[in-house]
Amino acid sequence: MNRNTIIRLIIVCRFALLSLVSYANTSQDNPAWYKETDNMYLLSTATQLREFATLVNGGVTFEGKTVRLENEIVLNDTTGWKTWEGIVTGIRQWTPAGTKNTPFKGIFDGQGHTVSGLYISTGANGFYQGLFGFVDNAKKEKVIDFEFIVDDQHTYYSLNEFKSIHAREVFTAYKQLERDYQQQTEKLNQQREQYAHTHKEGQTKLAPGILDLEKRVHEMSEELDRLAVNVRYEEKNITKK
């Protein structure tokens, strides 16, 4: 074997080794929750949702597979956004899942959960901006599952339908309070049930806590009504313009 042949073999081996290293790095870069052979993927954090978008934009279509949200996800804390001035730090921009060349093709099941704090700096292609950029034969099931009546002509079923940013923020607070209200109401019902099936001494001990909880639930109900009115007011002001 002559010198030139040996050199060519060394070069070929090096390229083969580089290919193997590149392939290994690609596998290592995949998030821990993603395994290609799985048919169901559960996302519960903002990091996992961002990783999901990165996978889709990198060519993972999720065709024939289901991606499911396990809980509410907050991408950015937008508390007090109305008072923000100038450049705001600490806000992470969202890159929509799916491009024209790498669309999402699976089933995205939000299970009624909300994705909030989504920030996108739109450019010339702003009309493709959102949680998803491009989808192809994909199904989005219950990304946000609610029915909110704005007025006689408008009923919203998705957070994206709100025209007013402030109305959207207030509605997010409304939904959180609604969940808390439901939890406290369930707790109140359980305590009332316990009260009805306990002895007199036990009832005496339970009564103050039940009265306090009844007051709290009543206050939450009134606050829900106030927030709902505020949402409608803010949204109708925008739609009138």
Summary of the structure (lengths in Angstrom):
residues: 241
radius of gyration: 25.9
end to end distance: 82.8
largest distance: 102.4
contacts: 594
relative contact order: 0.09
helix: 50%
strand: 11%
